[in-house]
């Protein structure tokens, strides 16, 4: 009999040391997930002018182009995760998205016969491929964690896993920013994409598939599979799930939008390089966010036994607190103050990530855990990730065009990429002055508007708080 099979289900699957290894492996994969998807935002200041993209096109690449297939494919992959081999699924998907990340670095204009495909469309297809691969990460990972960790430890384990969001963003900035300044943005895609194939192989060889429902309370009915209709039927009885999903969706809308354009904003507004923005500002912000994610998860876990609502009101308060710091960061002319404000905002905001997974897993029975996560991610990612960056990009372009028109210049006379420092010298003095008035200010206005929307997310999590006592399964087993 192995240590894994001899373990006490009330403590979790396997030994404590092995559970720690598995959680570390899952977190590493989640970090890689966000390194690969976040790299485009890091290299954006160099990629956008080189490929001649508008802010709207960049928002489409970082948001909707990735999120559409990511969310659609997530549902069938989650259904497989509810009954199939989760470790195999994750291994294949890690290898796929890593290969597509490498191909992003090769994006360029392609001519096939008499048909020319622009670099934008090539890069968009590569981003779609990354999204398809990454769709097979979180639903099976959450399901694995639920079987490896008992309910009393699950929230903290999910908090560790959720650190992958911010740690992945941090490493995307550290690696991508340095490589872009030292070489170019294409090389950055090669550097972060290639290791993923090796990680996929190691994960498959070293992580065991646990018995499904291993840590569920004794007497919990085991169901081999469940239809989407049945899963939705169970979820409709859980208002807490939908309040939480609304809050997570708005938070994702704001967060993905801001993070996608943060490097571009810093470069435009403060005149620093891509590497400086990534390494000296974005990376510390991501590190602070990772610590904040873990800290709020730990705090909610400590409070959970006596105050189950803490898993909702702790992130709700944090989201509200982030708003004034974001607004100040995007309006101050002092780069140091902007960086400090972004660091504080990131620290207090990201508790919602732990909350969304803990609540999503906690309000449903074992049979629909992966499906509940997939439904959550379908809504949050399609609306939040899909439209958040696109919203900022479109608003920025609208403000730019209107600002140029208000200064008496026709839209066809001046594009944003002509205001880039490498190109602005070719413009007349009049057009250079127009660039100075609207180049960064248009994106600044879009960023401020987005930051204010965090208030709505906070309110949704506070509404979730009122339903948790009734909806949490592990506190009210049926």
N, C-alpha and C positions, 0 to 999 in steps of 0.2 A: 504494500500500500504506500503510495507516495505521500509526501507532506501535504500536497494540495488536496488529495482526497481525504486525508485524515483531519484536515482543519475543521474547526468549529464554525458552522455557518453563521452563528451570531457574531463572530469576529471578522468574517470575510473569507474569501477563497484564497488558499495558499498560505504560506508563512508571511509574517509581517515584512520580512526583508524582500520576499519575492513580490508582494503587493507593491512595495515601494519601487521596485525595479519597473514593474509594468506601468505604474502611474508615471514614472519618469520617462519611459519610452513613449507613452501616449502624449505626454506634455511636449516632448521633443518633436514629435510629429506635428502637433498643433502649432508649435513655434515655426517649424518649417513651412507649414500651411500659410501662415501670415507673413513670413519672409517672402515667399514666392508671390503671393497676391499683392503685398504692399510695396514691392520693389518699384513698380511702375510709378507710384506717387513720389518716391524718393528721386528717381532720375528724371521726373517730369520737367524740371527747369531746363534741362539740356535736350530732352527728347522733343518737347513741344515745338521749339523754334526750328530744330533740325528737320523735322517732318512737316513743318508748316501747319500745325494743328490749331484750331480755335479752342477756347476753354470749354465750349460745349462738347466738342469732339473728345477732348481729354476726359471730361466727365463721363461721356458714354463709354470710353475704354475702361476707366477705373471702376465704373459702376455697372450700368445696365448690361454692357457687353459681357461682363463676367457673370453677373448675378442671374441672368435669365436662365441659361442652361444649368447653372449651379443649383437653382431652386427647383426647376422642373425635374432634373435627374435625381435630386435628393429624395423625392418621394419613393420611387421604385427601389432605390438603393437602401432606404430605411426599411422598406418592407422585407427586403432580403436580409437585412441585419436582424430583424425580429425572428427569423427562423433559420437563417443560413450561417455560414462560417464567417464570423466577423473579422478575425485576424487575416484570413485570406483576402477578404474584401478590402481592408485597409491597405494591405501590402501592394495590391495591384493599383489602387488609386494613387498611392504615394508615388509610385514609379511613373504613372501616367502624367500627373500634374508637373512632376519635376522635368520630364522630357519636354513638355509644352512650354515650360518656363525658358528652357534653353532656346527653343525655336523663336521666342519673343525677341531674343537678341539678334536674330537673323532677319527681322522684318525689314523689308524694303520694297520698292516698286517692282512688280513682276509683269513681264509682257509674255502672253501666251498667244502666239499667232498674231492676230490683229487686235487682240483684247489686252488692255493694260489695266492691271489691278493696282490701285494706289497703296502706298505703305500703310495708310490708316486701316484699310480693309484687311490687309495681311495681318497686321498686329491685332485687329479685332478678332479674327479667326483663331489666332494663337491664344488670346485671352479666353475665348469660349472654351478651348481645349483645357486650359488651366481650371476653369470653373467646373467642367465635367469631372475632372479628377478629384478636385477638392470636395465635391459633393459627397464623396464616400468616406469622409473623415469623421465628422462630429457625431452623426447619429449612432454608428457602431461603437465609437469611443465612449460615448455616454452610456450605452447599454453595457459595455464591458466594465466600466467603473461601477455601475449599479450592481453587477454580479460579483465583483472583487471586493467591494466595500459595503459593510452593513449600514443600515439607515442612519445610525447615530454618528458615523464617520463620513458619510457620503458627501455632505455639504462641504466639508473641508477638503476632501479629495477633489471634488469638482472645482473648488476654489483654486487649488494648485493647477489643475488642468486649464482652467480659464486664464491663468497667467500667460498661456501661450499666445493670446491675442496681443498683449502689450509687449512681451518679450520678443515675439516674432517681429513686431513693428520696430522694436529697438535694434535688433540685429540687422533688419533690412536697411535701416539708416546707417548703422556703423559700417557694415560691409559695402552696401550700395553707394553710400556717400563717398567713402574713401576710394573705392575702385573707379567711380565716375570721374572724380577729380584727377586721379592718378593715370587713368587710361581713358575710358569712355563709357557711355551708358550701355552699350552692347555687351561689353566685357562683363559688366555687373550681372547681367542675366545668366551668362555662362557660369560665373563663379558660384552663384547661389542655387542654380538649378541642378548641376551635375551631381552633388553629393546625395541628393534625394533617392537615386536609384539604389545606392549602397545601403542607405538607411532602411529602405523597403525590404531588402533581402534579410538584413539582420533582424528586423522586427518579426518577420515570418518565422525565422529559425529559432527565436528565443522566447516568444510569448505564447502561452498556452490558451486555448479556447476554453473558458470556464463553463460549467453546467449552467444552463439558462435558468434564471430565477433562484440561484444558489443562496442568496442572502435574504430572500423574502421570508416573512414571518411564517411559522409552522401553520399548516392548514390552508395556505394561500393556494387557490385553484390554479393549476397550470393549464395554459391553453397554447397549443402548438403555433397557431397562426390566427390572425385577425384581419378582417377586411378593412379597407379604408372607411367604408360606411360605418362599420361597428366602432372603429376608433373615433370617428367624428361624433358618433352618438354618445360615447362616453365623455368626450371632451365638452360637449354641449351642456353637460350637467355640472361643469366646473367653471363658474364665472371667474374664479381666481386665475385660471389659465389664460383666459381671454383678456382680462385687465393687464396681466403681466405681459402678454404678447403685444398688446397695444403700446405699453411703456417701452418694451425692448425694441419695438419697431421704430418708434420716434427717436429713441436714443441711438439706434443704428443709423437712421436717416441723418441725424446731426453728426454723429461721430465719424462715419465713413466719409461724409461730405467734407468735413473739416480736415480729417487726416489726409484725404486725397489731394487737397490743395494747400496744405500747410507749408510744404517746402516751396512751392511756387510763390505763395504769398510772402514768405520771409525773404526770398531772393529779390522779388520785385520791390517790396516795401523798404527793405534795409540794405539792399545792394551787396549782399554777401554771396559766396559761391554755393553751388549745390552741396558740396562736401561740408562746408561750414554749417549750413542749415541743418544737414542731416546729423552730423557728428556732435556739434556743440549745442544744439537746441533740441532737435527731434529725439535723439537718442536718450538724453537725460529725461525728457518728458515721458518717453516710453518706459524707462526704468522706474520712474516715480509712479506711473500708472500701474505697472506690474506689482510693485510693492503695495499700492493702494488696493488692487484687486485682491491680493492675498489677505491684507489686513482687514478689509471689510468682510471677506469670507470667513476669516477666523472670528471676528467679532460677532457676526450673525450666528455662527455655530455655537459660540459660547452662550449666547442669549437664547438660542432656539428652544432648549428644554423648558425654560420658564416662560419665554416670550416668543412663541412661534411666529408672530407677526414681524419679528426683527428681520427676517429674511427679505421682507418687502420694504419696511420703513427705513432701514439703514441705507439701502441704495436710493430710495426716494429722496431722502434728505441730501445725500451726496450729489445727486443730479442737480438739485436746486442750488446748492452751494457753488457749483461749478460755473454758473451763468455769469456772475459779475467778474470773475477772474478771466473768463474767455473774452468778454466784451472789452475789458481793459487791455488784454494782450493784443487784441486786434486794432486798437485805436491809439496806443501809446507810440511815440516816436523813439523811445528808449529801448534798444534791443535787449539789454539786460533785464529790465523790468518786464518786458514781454515774455522772455524766457521763464522768469520766475513765476509769472502768472499762469503760463501754460503748464508748468510743472505742478503747481498747486491744483489747478483744475483737473488735470489727469489723475492725480492721487485721490481726490474725493469722488470722482465720477464713476469709476469702473466697477463699483460693487454690483451694478445691475447685471453684469455678465454671470457672476456666481449665482445671483438670484434667479435669473431666467432658467438656468439649467436645474438648479435645485428645486424650484417650484414646478418646472415642467416635468421632472421625474417624480416629484413627491405627490402630485395631485392625481396621478393615474395608476392603475394596476400594472403589474409586471408585463402583461401581454401587449401593451401598447406604448411602452416607454420609448423605444426607438421611433415609433410613429409620431408620438407626441413631440419629440424633439424635432422631427422632420417637418411637422406642421408649423411649429414655432419658427424654425429657420426658413421655411418657405415664405411665410408672411414677412418676417423681419428682414430677410435678405432681398426678396424681390422688391419690396417697397423701400426698405431702409438702404441697403447696399445698392440696389438698382437705381433708385432715383435720387438719393442724397447727393452724390457727386455730380450727377447730371443737373440737379437743381442749382447747385452753386455755380457750375460752369455756365448754365444758361443765364442766370441772374447777372453774373459777372459780365457776360457778353452784352446783355441788354443795357447795363449801366455804362459799359464802355461806348457802345454805339450812341446812346443818348447823350453821354457826356461830350463826345466828339461833335455831335450835331449842335449842341448848345453853344459850343465854341466856334460855330460857323464853318465847320469842315464837313464835307460830304463823306459818307461812309466808305465809298469806293476809293477815296483819296488816302485813307489811312487804315491799316489793319493793326491788330495788337502786336503781331510778331515784328512789325516794322519798328515798334518801340523798344524791342529788345536791345540791350546795350551793345551787342555786336552789330546791329543794323541801324541804330538810330542816327549814327553819324552821316548817313546817306540822305537824311531828310533835311528839309529847309528849316530855318530857325523857328518859323511859325509852327510847323508840325512838331518840332522837338518840344516846344512849349506846351502844345496840346498833349503830347505823350506824358510830360511831367505832371499834368493836371489829372489825367484819367487812367494812366497805365496801371498803377497799383491800387488807386482809390476805388476803382470799380470792383475789384476782387475783395477789397477790404469791406465794402458795404455788404456784399454777399455773405462773407464770413460772420459778420455781426448779426445779421438776420438769422442765420442758421443757429448761432449760439443761443439766441433768445428762445428758440423752440424747445430747448431742454426743459423748460418749465412744464410743458405739456407732458413730457415723459415722467417727470417727478410726480405729477398729479395721478397718473395712471398707476404707479407703484403704490401710492398711498391708498388708492381704491382697492388694490389687490390685498393690502393688509387686512381690510375688513372682512375678507372671505376665507382667509387661510385656516382658521379654526375649524370651519365646516368642510373644507375641500381637501385637506392634506390626508392622503391614504395612510401613511405610516403613523399618524396620530389617531386615525379613526378607521382601523382595518375592517373590511367587510368580508 
